[in-house]
Amino acid sequence: MQADRPLWVPDSAILERSPMAQFMAWCGQRFGRTFADYDAFHDWSVADRSDFWTGLWEHCGVIGERGERALINGERMLDARFFPDAKLNFAENLLRKSGGGDALIFRGEDKVSYRLSWDELRALVSRLQQALKAQGVGVGDRVAAMMPNMPETIALMLATASLGAIWSSCSPDFGEQGVLDRFGQIGPKLFIACDGYWYNGKRQDVDAKVRAVARTLGVPTVIVPYAGDSAALAAAIEGGVTLPDFIAGFDAKPLAFERLPFGQPLYILFSSGTTGVPKCIVHSAGGTLLQHLKEHRFHCGLKEDERLFYFTTCGWMMWNWLASGLAAGATLCLYDGSPFAPDGNVLFDYAAAERFAVFGTSAKYIDAVRKSGLTPAKTHDLASLRLITSTGSPLSPEGFSFVYEGIKSDVQLASISGGTDIVSCFVLGNPLKPVWRGEIQGPGLGLAVDVWNDEGQPVRGEKGELVCTKAFPSMPVMFWNDPHGAKYRAAYFERFDNVWCHGDFAEWTAHGGIIIHGRSDATLNPGGVRIGTAEIYNQVEQMPEVLEALCIGQDWEDDVRVILFVRLAPGVELTEELTKAIKNRIRIGASPRHVPAKVIAVADIPRTKSGKIVELAVRDVVHGRPVKNKEALANPEALDLFAELDALKT
């Protein structure tokens, strides 16, 4: 592949008939504007947010009363309010469709598979809605769920939202303290958990953990049958009941939806919690709905009845993002378990069988497929697949190349970035623009995204902080247990006045795209020069000898030196020759400043439940500082490997 040519270019049909192109033309006619191209359309969407978001509401047919005003206090980030007179219900907008077509398709590894039609989903939500209401769940109450990514979880969320209650979830692989660190802060009225789950071909027992969490929360508990004995587990919990018994007394009837203000809390999501107790980030029903409609229907081009898949757990915001695909009339393809069980073909088997249109995953997964030697382009019929999205960490240039060489040559690849903080994306795919190797295509509509230097000035051609300079609908409503907003302001507005600072180290490209170089709080600063860790990973993780890497800055002799930890492939040793090869690869591929002072082999690298490596936690361990919340990690024992490394003492 030639570096000076894009990997993918939209053809004339996409440029004329894609939902994005149609929306752009519609907005031009509706508001008397002429847009020469997407960049002009984006500029307008930021300059006239009232018209843009009003147009999106109208064009998408949002169910609810919009009211007269689209935006008040728009120039003050923390005081801005979108659609302050509106009334709507999130679940009503996701359940607008009915009939016998597939709404949800589920696979739990190779152990469980079933599907629900739109009518079946609506019937289940109706019964759950009645049961929740009988339990006393109402507007503003919290429902907390420790659940796999399965249809019942979607239905429970929709029933909760239909009543105006607030949904919060995590995955069942969280430890007891990790669950309590989250749900213990929000005072749920009801706790929901599975009776076990499948991972890597084996049943994972959760009985003791569920009993302990239920006992501490002290609220009624619903046990959802999946991979264990739900009746026995429910019987062992005071106030416990199985899901079938919970809804047994209720027959399906027409759904009722509580329409509430645009800013009504819908979700409580949690920060990773690797530097302390997780922050409880509250997102609104209206902001989440509009932002997801925009991203699904226009940036992803999602159409009614298309298959939407994202490999995610219920502890990652991509689950919330995936669920909203119902509002576009899409069929959600759910998967729970290991993406390599029984082997690395499992997700591509699923994609081929169900004819995915959109395949969402993580950069780590794409890299793992590449290193496994799989080439789905040769082994699977992926004719229906038109969009692959990648997030969780920056996708390397080599990852881009592999998608086109090993998965599908004519697919749009959208690296996307945003996060739990906004339950959506700041920068993402764009079906009207080319895909360039290693680049995110650009900012989302309605988002005033920029890159600023330390002095608060916009920069081009150099790295800086990713910021958003104007308010947008999916900003958090608040943090839970933050009555005066101090934690909220500190999280995003401490760096620059009246400007959202996201905490990503980013750079504009010559094509108008974005490169994310990692978290800015994890950037390296040797000799006073800021270096993004992703730039190092992009080099070293392409070497077959290296499975995974983690890089930190170690305080050393009144400066900072770069330390690179590597997890090596089976049977590989970190010889002097391999160390030189790693450093040389980084020197040539990145720059001499990126070359680590030391390369150290470790048996494992700590990561969060969603697969993100935890540079800050390792940095704390290396400097002898306590890690405040190991429960947030999928493999907390890995941190111990970094505590007393002799190589760090010289």
C-alpha positions in Angstrom: 0.0 0.0 0.0 1.3 3.4 -0.9 1.5 5.9 1.9 0.4 8.8 -0.3 -2.8 7.1 -1.3 -6.0 6.6 0.8 -6.9 3.1 1.8 -10.6 3.7 0.9 -12.4 6.3 -1.1 -16.2 6.6 -1.1 -17.7 5.9 -4.5 -20.3 8.0 -6.3 -23.2 6.1 -4.9 -22.1 6.8 -1.3 -21.4 10.4 -2.0 -24.9 10.9 -3.4 -27.1 8.4 -1.5 -25.6 7.8 1.9 -27.7 9.0 4.9 -25.0 11.6 5.6 -25.2 13.0 2.1 -29.0 13.0 2.3 -29.0 14.7 5.7 -26.6 17.4 4.4 -28.9 18.1 1.4 -31.9 18.1 3.7 -30.4 20.6 6.1 -29.4 22.8 3.2 -33.0 22.9 2.0 -34.5 23.2 5.4 -32.3 26.1 6.6 -31.6 27.8 3.3 -27.9 27.0 3.2 -25.5 25.7 0.6 -22.8 23.3 1.7 -19.9 22.8 -0.8 -18.7 19.7 1.1 -18.7 18.0 4.5 -16.2 20.5 6.0 -18.6 23.3 5.2 -21.5 21.3 6.7 -19.5 20.6 9.8 -18.6 24.3 10.2 -22.3 25.2 10.0 -23.2 22.5 12.5 -20.9 24.1 15.0 -21.6 27.7 14.2 -25.4 27.3 14.3 -26.0 24.6 16.9 -29.6 25.5 17.5 -30.5 24.9 13.8 -28.3 21.9 13.5 -29.7 20.0 16.5 -33.2 21.0 15.7 -32.7 19.7 12.2 -31.3 16.4 13.5 -34.4 16.0 15.8 -36.7 16.7 12.9 -34.9 14.6 10.3 -34.6 11.6 12.6 -38.2 11.9 13.7 -37.5 12.0 17.4 -40.6 11.0 19.4 -41.5 13.7 22.0 -42.4 17.3 22.3 -39.4 19.4 21.2 -40.5 22.8 22.6 -39.7 26.2 21.2 -36.1 26.6 22.3 -33.2 24.5 21.1 -30.3 26.0 23.2 -30.0 28.5 26.1 -26.8 29.8 27.6 -25.0 28.3 24.7 -21.7 30.2 25.1 -21.2 29.0 28.7 -20.2 25.3 28.7 -21.4 24.5 32.2 -24.6 26.5 32.0 -25.7 25.5 28.4 -29.0 23.6 28.1 -30.2 22.0 25.0 -34.0 21.8 24.3 -34.9 23.1 27.8 -38.7 22.8 27.1 -38.6 19.3 25.5 -40.2 16.2 26.9 -39.3 12.7 25.6 -38.6 9.1 26.7 -35.4 7.3 25.6 -37.0 3.8 25.5 -39.9 5.1 23.5 -37.5 6.2 20.8 -35.7 2.8 20.8 -38.9 0.8 20.7 -40.6 2.6 17.9 -40.5 -0.5 15.7 -42.7 -3.6 15.9 -43.2 -6.8 13.9 -41.6 -10.2 13.5 -38.2 -9.1 12.2 -35.1 -9.6 14.4 -34.5 -6.9 17.0 -31.8 -8.8 19.0 -29.6 -11.7 18.0 -27.4 -13.3 20.7 -24.4 -15.6 20.9 -22.8 -16.6 24.2 -19.6 -18.1 22.8 -20.6 -21.5 21.2 -22.8 -22.4 24.3 -26.0 -20.3 23.9 -27.7 -18.6 20.9 -31.2 -17.2 20.5 -33.0 -14.1 19.1 -35.9 -11.8 19.9 -38.2 -10.2 17.3 -39.3 -6.6 17.8 -42.7 -7.9 19.1 -41.0 -10.3 21.5 -38.7 -7.5 22.8 -41.6 -5.2 23.3 -43.6 -7.9 25.1 -40.6 -8.6 27.4 -40.1 -4.9 28.1 -43.8 -4.5 28.9 -43.7 -7.3 31.5 -40.4 -6.0 33.0 -41.9 -2.5 33.1 -44.8 -3.7 35.1 -42.7 -5.7 37.5 -40.3 -2.8 38.1 -43.2 -0.5 38.7 -44.7 -3.0 41.2 -41.3 -3.0 42.9 -41.6 0.7 43.4 -39.1 1.8 40.7 -39.9 5.2 39.4 -38.5 8.5 38.1 -34.9 9.0 39.3 -34.5 5.6 41.0 -31.4 3.7 40.1 -31.4 0.1 38.8 -27.9 -1.6 38.9 -27.1 -4.6 36.9 -24.0 -7.0 36.8 -24.9 -8.7 33.6 -23.5 -10.2 30.4 -24.2 -8.6 27.1 -27.4 -10.5 26.4 -30.9 -9.6 25.3 -32.4 -9.6 28.8 -29.9 -6.8 29.7 -31.1 -4.7 26.8 -34.7 -5.3 27.8 -34.1 -4.5 31.4 -32.4 -1.2 30.5 -35.3 -0.3 28.2 -37.9 -1.1 30.9 -35.9 1.0 33.4 -35.7 3.9 31.0 -39.4 3.7 30.1 -40.2 4.6 33.7 -37.7 7.5 33.9 -35.4 5.5 36.2 -31.6 5.5 35.8 -29.7 2.4 34.5 -26.2 1.5 35.5 -24.3 -1.7 34.6 -21.1 -3.5 34.9 -19.9 -6.9 33.6 -20.0 -10.0 35.7 -16.2 -10.4 35.6 -15.8 -7.5 38.0 -14.6 -8.4 41.5 -16.9 -7.9 44.5 -15.2 -4.7 45.6 -15.1 -3.4 42.0 -18.9 -3.8 41.8 -19.5 -2.2 45.2 -17.1 0.7 44.4 -19.5 1.5 41.6 -23.0 0.5 42.7 -22.4 1.3 46.4 -22.1 5.0 45.5 -25.4 5.3 43.7 -27.9 3.7 46.1 -29.8 1.4 43.7 -33.4 0.5 44.4 -32.9 -2.9 42.7 -29.9 -5.1 41.9 -29.8 -7.4 38.9 -27.2 -10.2 38.3 -26.7 -13.3 36.2 -26.2 -16.7 37.7 -22.9 -17.3 35.9 -21.4 -16.7 32.5 -19.3 -18.4 29.8 -15.7 -17.3 29.1 -13.1 -19.2 27.1 -15.4 -22.2 26.9 -15.8 -22.6 30.7 -18.6 -21.7 33.0 -17.6 -18.9 35.4 -19.2 -19.1 38.8 -20.5 -15.9 40.4 -22.6 -17.2 43.3 -20.4 -16.1 46.2 -19.8 -12.7 44.6 -23.5 -12.0 43.9 -24.5 -13.0 47.4 -21.9 -10.7 48.9 -22.8 -7.7 46.7 -26.5 -8.3 47.3 -26.0 -8.5 51.1 -24.0 -5.2 51.1 -26.4 -3.3 48.9 -29.3 -4.6 50.9 -31.9 -4.2 48.1 -34.2 -6.7 46.3 -32.2 -8.8 43.9 -33.2 -10.3 40.5 -31.2 -13.3 39.2 -31.3 -13.8 35.5 -30.8 -17.4 34.3 -27.9 -17.9 31.9 -25.1 -20.3 32.9 -25.9 -21.5 36.4 -28.7 -22.4 38.8 -30.7 -19.2 39.1 -33.3 -20.7 41.5 -30.7 -21.8 44.0 -28.8 -18.5 43.9 -32.0 -16.5 44.3 -33.1 -18.6 47.2 -29.7 -18.0 49.0 -30.3 -14.2 48.9 -32.6 -12.3 51.1 -35.1 -10.7 48.9 -33.9 -12.7 45.9 -36.0 -13.7 43.0 -35.4 -15.2 39.6 -36.3 -13.2 36.5 -39.0 -15.6 35.4 -40.6 -15.3 38.8 -40.1 -11.5 38.9 -42.3 -11.1 35.8 -44.6 -14.2 36.2 -47.6 -12.2 37.4 -47.6 -9.8 34.4 -48.9 -10.3 30.9 -47.7 -8.2 28.0 -49.8 -5.1 27.3 -49.3 -1.9 25.4 -46.2 -0.1 26.6 -46.4 3.1 28.6 -43.6 5.7 28.5 -42.9 8.4 31.0 -41.9 11.5 29.0 -39.5 13.7 31.0 -37.2 16.7 30.4 -34.4 16.4 27.8 -31.8 16.5 30.6 -33.4 13.8 32.7 -30.7 11.3 33.9 -30.7 8.1 31.9 -27.4 6.3 32.6 -24.7 6.4 35.3 -21.4 5.3 33.8 -18.2 4.9 35.7 -14.6 6.0 35.0 -12.0 3.3 35.0 -11.2 3.9 38.7 -7.5 3.1 38.4 -6.5 6.3 40.3 -9.2 6.1 43.0 -12.9 5.3 43.5 -14.6 5.5 40.0 -16.3 8.7 39.2 -20.1 8.3 38.6 -20.8 10.1 35.3 -24.5 10.9 34.8 -25.8 11.1 31.2 -29.1 12.5 30.0 -31.8 10.8 28.0 -32.0 13.5 25.4 -28.3 14.1 25.0 -27.6 10.4 24.6 -30.4 9.9 22.2 -29.5 12.8 19.8 -25.8 12.1 19.9 -26.2 8.4 19.2 -28.8 9.0 16.4 -26.3 11.3 14.8 -23.4 8.8 15.0 -25.4 5.8 14.0 -27.5 7.2 11.2 -25.1 9.6 9.6 -21.5 8.9 10.6 -22.1 5.1 10.4 -24.8 5.3 7.8 -26.9 2.8 9.7 -30.2 1.9 8.0 -33.3 0.1 9.1 -32.9 -3.7 9.4 -29.1 -3.6 9.0 -27.1 -5.7 11.4 -25.0 -3.7 14.0 -22.4 -5.5 16.1 -20.0 -4.3 18.7 -17.7 -6.5 20.7 -18.3 -5.1 24.2 -19.2 -5.9 27.7 -21.8 -4.1 29.9 -19.0 -2.4 31.7 -17.9 -0.4 28.7 -19.8 2.6 27.2 -19.8 1.0 23.8 -22.6 -1.3 25.2 -24.7 1.8 25.8 -23.7 3.0 22.3 -24.7 -0.3 20.7 -28.1 -0.4 22.5 -29.0 2.9 20.8 -28.8 1.3 17.4 -32.4 0.2 18.0 -33.5 3.8 17.5 -32.3 3.6 13.9 -34.4 0.4 13.4 -31.2 -1.7 13.2 -30.9 -5.3 14.4 -28.4 -5.6 17.3 -26.0 -8.5 17.2 -24.9 -9.3 20.8 -22.0 -11.4 21.8 -20.7 -12.3 25.3 -17.6 -14.2 26.1 -14.1 -14.5 24.7 -13.5 -13.4 21.1 -11.2 -16.4 20.7 -13.6 -19.2 22.0 -13.6 -21.7 20.6 -11.1 -20.1 18.2 -10.2 -16.8 16.6 -12.8 -17.2 13.8 -15.8 -17.0 16.1 -16.7 -13.3 15.5 -16.1 -13.6 11.8 -18.2 -16.7 11.7 -20.9 -14.7 13.4 -20.4 -11.8 11.0 -20.8 -14.0 8.0 -23.8 -16.0 9.3 -25.8 -12.9 10.3 -24.5 -10.6 7.6 -23.2 -7.8 9.7 -23.2 -4.3 8.1 -21.2 -2.7 10.9 -18.5 -4.6 12.9 -17.3 -2.7 15.9 -14.4 -3.8 18.0 -11.2 -2.7 19.7 -7.7 -1.9 18.4 -6.4 -4.6 20.6 -8.7 -7.2 19.0 -7.6 -6.2 15.5 -4.0 -6.5 16.5 -4.6 -9.9 18.2 -6.3 -11.2 15.0 -3.3 -9.9 12.9 -0.8 -11.6 15.2 -2.8 -14.9 15.2 -2.2 -15.2 11.5 -5.9 -15.2 10.6 -7.0 -13.8 7.3 -10.8 -13.6 7.3 -10.7 -12.0 3.8 -9.8 -15.5 2.5 -11.9 -17.6 4.8 -15.2 -15.8 5.3 -18.0 -14.2 3.2 -18.1 -10.7 4.4 -19.8 -9.2 1.4 -22.4 -7.4 3.6 -19.8 -5.7 5.8 -19.4 -2.1 4.8 -18.0 -0.5 8.0 -15.5 -1.6 10.6 -15.1 0.6 13.7 -12.2 0.5 16.2 -11.8 2.1 19.6 -10.5 1.6 23.1 -7.0 2.7 22.2 -5.4 4.2 19.1 -5.3 1.9 16.1 -1.8 1.7 14.7 -1.0 2.4 11.0 -0.2 -1.3 10.7 -3.6 -2.1 12.1 -5.2 0.0 9.4 -3.2 -1.9 6.7 -4.1 -5.3 8.2 -7.8 -4.5 8.0 -7.6 -3.9 4.3 -5.1 -6.7 3.6 -6.5 -9.4 6.0 -10.2 -8.6 6.6 -11.8 -6.8 3.7 -10.3 -4.6 1.0 -13.4 -2.5 0.2 -14.6 -1.7 3.7 -14.7 1.7 5.4 -12.5 1.6 8.5 -13.4 4.2 11.1 -11.1 4.6 14.1 -13.2 6.4 16.6 -12.4 8.2 19.9 -14.4 9.8 22.7 -15.3 7.9 25.8 -17.3 7.3 28.9 -17.2 11.0 29.7 -19.5 11.8 26.7 -21.0 8.3 26.1 -20.1 8.8 22.4 -17.3 10.1 20.1 -15.5 13.4 19.6 -13.8 12.2 16.4 -15.0 9.3 14.3 -15.8 8.0 10.8 -17.2 9.9 7.9 -18.6 8.1 4.9 -18.0 11.1 2.7 -14.3 11.3 3.2 -11.3 9.0 2.4 -9.7 6.7 4.9 -6.0 7.5 5.4 -3.6 5.0 7.1 -3.3 5.7 10.8 -5.8 8.6 10.9 -9.3 9.1 12.4 -11.4 10.7 9.6 -12.5 13.8 11.5 -14.7 15.5 14.1 -18.3 14.7 14.7 -21.1 16.9 13.5 -22.0 19.6 16.0 -18.8 19.2 18.0 -16.3 22.1 18.0 -13.2 19.9 18.3 -9.7 21.3 18.2 -6.1 20.7 19.3 -4.6 23.3 21.6 -1.1 23.8 23.0 -0.3 24.5 26.6 -0.9 28.2 26.1 -4.5 27.5 25.0 -3.8 28.3 21.3 -5.0 26.1 18.4 -2.2 24.3 16.7 -1.7 22.5 13.4 1.2 20.2 12.6 2.0 19.6 16.2 0.7 17.7 19.1 -1.5 19.1 21.8 -4.6 18.7 24.0 -7.9 17.5 22.4 -10.5 20.1 23.3 -14.1 21.0 22.5 -14.7 24.7 22.6 -18.5 24.8 22.6 -21.2 23.0 24.6 -22.8 19.8 23.1 -25.9 17.8 24.1 -24.1 14.7 25.5 -22.0 16.5 28.1 -22.7 14.8 31.4 -25.6 16.1 33.4 -23.4 15.9 36.5 -21.3 13.5 38.6 -23.3 11.6 41.2 -22.4 12.6 44.8 -20.9 15.9 43.5 -23.5 18.4 44.7 -21.6 21.5 43.9 -20.0 20.2 40.7 -16.4 20.5 41.9 -15.4 17.1 40.6 -17.1 17.7 37.3 -15.3 21.0 36.8 -12.0 19.6 37.8 -12.3 16.7 35.4 -12.8 18.8 32.2 -12.6 22.5 32.8 -9.6 23.0 35.1 -7.1 23.3 32.3 -8.8 25.9 30.0 -11.6 28.3 31.0 -15.0 27.5 29.5 -13.4 24.8 27.2 -13.7 21.0 27.6 -10.3 19.4 27.9 -10.7 15.8 27.2 -7.3 14.4 28.3 -6.2 13.0 25.0 -2.9 13.9 23.3 -3.8 14.6 19.7 -2.7 16.0 16.4 -4.4 17.3 13.2 -3.3 15.7 10.0 -2.8 17.3 6.6 -6.0 15.6 5.4 -8.1 17.2 8.2 -8.1 14.0 10.2 -7.0 13.4 13.8 -4.3 11.2 15.3 -4.7 10.3 19.0 -1.3 9.7 20.6 -2.6 8.4 23.9 -3.9 9.9 27.1 -2.2 13.2 27.9 -1.8 12.3 31.6 0.3 9.4 30.4 2.5 11.3 28.0 6.2 11.1 28.4 8.4 14.1 29.0 12.1 13.2 28.6 14.2 16.3 28.3 11.1 18.5 28.4 9.7 17.1 25.1 6.2 15.6 25.2 5.9 12.1 23.6 2.7 10.1 23.1 3.0 6.5 24.2 0.9 5.3 21.2 3.8 6.4 19.0 6.0 3.8 20.7 3.4 1.1 20.7 2.8 1.6 17.0 6.4 0.5 16.4 7.2 -2.2 18.9 3.9 -4.1 18.8 4.4 -4.7 15.1 7.3 -7.0 15.9 6.3 -10.6 16.0 8.4 -11.2 19.1 6.3 -8.7 21.1 2.7 -9.5 22.0 2.1 -6.3 24.0 3.9 -3.3 25.4 3.5 -0.7 28.1 5.6 2.5 28.4 6.0 4.9 31.3 8.3 7.8 32.3 10.4 7.1 35.4 11.7 10.0 37.4 15.5 9.7 37.2 18.4 12.0 38.0 16.3 15.2 37.9 14.8 14.2 34.6 12.5 11.6 33.2 13.7 8.5 31.4 11.5 6.3 29.2 11.0 2.7 30.3 9.4 0.2 28.0 7.9 -3.1 29.3 7.3 -5.9 26.9 5.3 -9.1 27.0 7.0 -11.4 24.6 5.6 -14.2 22.5 5.9 -17.8 23.8 9.5 -19.1 23.7 11.0 -15.6 23.0 13.7 -14.2 25.4 14.7 -10.6 25.7 18.3 -10.9 24.5 20.6 -8.1 24.0 20.1 -8.5 20.2 16.3 -8.3 20.6 16.6 -5.2 22.8 18.7 -3.5 20.2 16.2 -4.5 17.5 13.3 -3.0 19.5 15.2 0.3 20.1 16.2 0.5 16.5 12.7 -0.1 15.3 11.5 2.8 17.5 14.4 5.1 16.5 13.6 4.6 12.8 9.8 4.4 13.0 9.3 7.2 15.5 12.4 9.3 16.4 15.5 9.1 18.5 13.7 10.8 21.3 11.2 8.0 21.6 13.9 5.3 22.2 13.5 4.0 25.7 16.3 4.1 28.2 15.5 0.6 29.2 13.5 -2.3 27.8 12.3 -4.8 30.4 10.4 -8.1 29.8 7.4 -8.9 32.1 5.1 -11.9 32.2 1.9 -9.8 32.0 0.7 -6.3 31.6 -2.2 -4.9 33.7 -5.3 -3.8 32.0 -8.8 -2.6 32.8 -11.9 -4.7 32.3 -12.3 -3.2 28.8 -8.8 -4.1 27.8 -7.0 -0.8 28.2 -3.5 -0.9 29.6 -3.0 1.1 32.8 0.1 3.2 32.4 -0.7 5.4 35.4 -1.0 2.5 37.8 2.3 1.0 36.6 3.9 4.4 37.0 2.7 4.7 40.6 4.0 1.2 41.4 7.4 1.9 39.9 7.6 5.1 42.0 6.5 3.4 45.2 3.1 5.0 45.3 0.0 3.0 46.2 -2.5 2.1 43.5 -5.8 3.2 44.9 -8.2 0.9 43.2 -6.8 -2.4 42.0 -10.4 -3.7 41.8 -10.8 -1.8 38.5 -8.2 -4.1 36.9 -8.9 -7.3 35.0 -5.6 -8.8 36.2 -4.5 -6.9 39.3 -1.8 -9.5 40.1 0.1 -8.2 37.1 1.0 -5.0 39.0 3.1 -7.0 41.4 5.5 -7.8 38.6 6.6 -4.1 38.5 7.1 -3.5 42.2 10.7 -4.7 42.7 12.4 -4.8 39.3 16.1 -4.6 39.8 16.5 -3.2 36.3 14.7 0.0 37.4 17.2 0.7 40.1 20.2 1.4 37.8 
